[in-house]
């Protein structure tokens, strides 16, 4: 049993992280802006605050053994042309603050969500997808993911970046797979709950340390 700090726990993937972690017996804290609007599972400690403020992260992280970050640089809708609603470096700034707090408090493990196509994986996605990213508001989130990637890689903590393919709430059509980018052809989608389970698995098993696997649901 561990004490886990979840950043982004009020989001569509984060709420599944809370559920998986509590169901497995972990003490779970989530730093959220408005606890009254979060339908958290029983047993989750909701701490009012924002990862945009380092002092809020400090309060939330006290006594934590590991951090799971499912933060995202949000847009007004899922439409790729929708306007960003988060500061352009929201995730990067939060990652840097989180790493500072981890150093202060002796926390050595962080697992964070990322995206297919980030950093060195950019060259592996299709030219069509690269064009869509480059010429839409998705590029803001990708730039922010790249910032998180660089910050974690430059740190001395035990990090894992889970590079998800397209996220969906639809039931999975097959089992979850995780692999080093370039070692196989990933599926197109990953179920949010399955991804959340993978994040908790990775913390529990100390798997994929200082690595960035692609994560997807394979077709049966």
C-alpha positions in Angstrom: 0.0 0.0 0.0 1.3 3.4 -1.0 0.3 7.0 -0.7 -0.2 8.3 -4.3 -0.6 11.9 -5.3 -2.7 12.2 -8.5 -2.5 15.4 -10.6 -5.3 15.8 -13.1 -7.5 13.5 -11.1 -10.7 15.3 -12.1 -10.2 14.7 -15.8 -11.7 12.0 -17.9 -8.7 9.7 -17.5 -7.8 10.9 -14.0 -11.1 9.9 -12.5 -10.3 6.3 -13.6 -6.8 6.5 -12.0 -8.5 7.4 -8.7 -10.8 4.5 -9.0 -8.1 1.9 -9.8 -5.8 3.2 -7.1 -8.4 3.2 -4.3 -9.7 -0.3 -5.4 -6.2 -1.7 -4.9 -5.9 -0.3 -1.4 -3.7 2.7 -1.9 -4.1 6.0 0.0 -5.0 8.4 -2.8 -4.8 12.2 -2.8 -5.9 14.4 -5.7 -5.1 18.0 -6.2 -8.2 19.6 -7.8 -9.5 23.1 -8.2 -13.0 22.5 -7.0 -13.6 19.3 -4.9 -17.4 19.8 -5.0 -17.4 19.1 -8.8 -15.3 15.9 -8.6 -17.2 12.6 -8.4 -14.3 10.9 -6.7 -14.5 7.3 -5.3 -15.0 6.9 -1.6 -11.6 7.1 0.2 -9.9 9.6 -2.1 -8.7 12.7 -0.3 -9.4 15.8 -2.4 -7.1 18.7 -1.8 -8.1 22.1 -3.1 -5.5 23.7 -5.3 -3.9 23.8 -8.7 -0.7 22.3 -10.1 -0.1 25.8 -11.5 1.0 26.8 -8.0 4.0 25.0 -6.5 2.8 25.7 -2.9 -0.4 23.7 -3.6 1.7 20.8 -4.9 3.8 21.0 -1.8 0.8 20.6 0.5 -0.7 17.8 -1.6 2.6 15.9 -1.8 3.4 15.7 1.9 3.9 12.0 2.8 3.4 10.8 -0.8 5.4 7.8 -2.1 4.8 8.5 -5.8 3.1 10.9 -8.2 0.8 10.0 -11.1 0.2 12.9 -13.5 -2.6 12.9 -16.0 -2.6 16.6 -16.7 -3.5 17.8 -20.1 -3.3 21.1 -22.0 -7.0 21.6 -22.6 -8.9 22.9 -25.6 -12.4 24.3 -25.7 -13.5 20.9 -27.3 -12.1 17.8 -28.8 -12.2 19.4 -32.2 -8.5 19.9 -33.3 -9.3 23.4 -34.4 -10.7 24.4 -31.0 -9.0 27.1 -29.1 -6.6 26.2 -26.2 -8.0 27.0 -22.8 -4.9 26.3 -20.7 -1.7 28.4 -20.7 0.6 27.0 -23.4 3.2 25.7 -21.0 0.8 24.5 -18.3 1.9 20.9 -18.2 5.6 21.8 -18.5 5.5 24.3 -15.7 3.6 21.9 -13.5 6.1 19.1 -14.3 9.0 21.3 -13.3 7.2 22.4 -10.1 6.4 18.8 -9.3 10.0 17.7 -9.8 11.1 20.5 -7.5 8.7 19.4 -4.8 9.7 15.7 -5.3 13.3 16.7 -4.7 12.4 18.6 -1.5 10.3 15.8 -0.1 12.4 12.8 -1.2 9.8 11.4 -3.6 11.6 9.5 -6.4 8.8 8.0 -8.6 6.5 9.7 -11.1 4.4 8.2 -13.9 2.9 10.7 -16.4 0.7 10.5 -19.5 2.1 11.6 -22.8 1.1 11.1 -26.4 2.1 9.1 -29.4 4.2 11.3 -31.6 6.0 13.2 -28.8 9.7 13.7 -28.8 11.6 11.0 -30.7 8.3 9.3 -31.6 7.4 12.2 -34.0 9.2 10.7 -36.9 7.1 7.5 -36.5 3.7 9.0 -37.0 2.2 9.4 -40.4 2.8 12.6 -42.5 -0.9 13.2 -42.5 -1.0 13.2 -38.7 2.1 15.4 -38.5 0.4 17.9 -40.8 -2.8 17.9 -38.7 -0.8 18.6 -35.6 1.3 21.3 -37.2 -1.6 23.1 -38.7 -4.2 22.9 -35.9 -4.4 23.9 -32.2 -3.3 20.4 -31.3 0.2 21.7 -31.8 0.0 23.6 -28.5 -0.6 20.5 -26.5 2.2 18.6 -28.3 4.7 21.4 -27.6 3.7 21.2 -24.0 4.1 17.4 -23.9 7.5 17.8 -25.4 8.4 20.2 -22.6 7.3 17.6 -20.0 9.3 14.9 -21.8 12.4 17.1 -21.7 11.9 18.0 -18.0 11.5 14.4 -16.8 14.4 13.1 -18.9 16.7 15.8 -17.4 15.7 14.9 -13.9 17.2 12.3 -11.6 13.9 10.7 -10.6 12.5 7.4 -11.7 10.1 8.6 -14.4 7.8 6.8 -16.8 6.0 8.5 -19.7 3.0 6.5 -21.0 2.6 7.5 -24.6 -1.1 6.9 -25.3 -2.6 6.6 -28.7 -6.0 8.2 -29.3 -8.1 8.1 -26.0 -11.6 6.7 -26.0 -14.3 6.0 -23.4 -15.7 3.2 -25.6 -15.2 -0.4 -24.4 -11.9 -1.9 -25.4 -11.9 -4.3 -28.3 -8.8 -6.1 -27.1 -6.2 -6.3 -24.4 -3.9 -3.5 -23.4 -0.5 -3.5 -24.9 2.6 -1.5 -24.1 5.8 -1.5 -26.1 8.8 0.6 -26.9 8.0 2.8 -29.9 9.1 1.3 -33.1 9.0 -2.3 -32.0 5.5 -3.0 -33.3 2.5 -1.4 -35.0 0.2 0.1 -32.3 -3.6 0.1 -32.4 -5.4 3.3 -33.0 -7.2 3.7 -29.6 -6.7 3.1 -25.9 -9.6 2.9 -23.4 -9.2 5.6 -20.7 -9.9 3.1 -17.9 -7.4 0.6 -19.3 -4.7 3.4 -19.6 -5.5 4.4 -16.0 -4.9 0.8 -14.8 -1.6 0.7 -16.7 -0.5 3.9 -14.9 -1.2 2.3 -11.5 0.4 -1.0 -12.5 3.5 0.9 -13.5 3.8 2.6 -10.1 3.1 -0.7 -8.3 5.6 -2.8 -10.3 8.3 -0.2 -10.8 8.0 -1.0 -14.5 9.2 1.0 -17.4 11.5 3.1 -15.3 13.1 6.0 -17.3 11.3 4.7 -20.5 8.4 6.0 -22.6 6.3 3.1 -23.9 3.4 3.4 -26.4 0.1 2.2 -24.9 -2.9 0.9 -26.8 -5.7 -1.6 -26.9 -5.0 -4.3 -29.5 -7.8 -5.8 -31.6 -8.8 -9.3 -30.7 
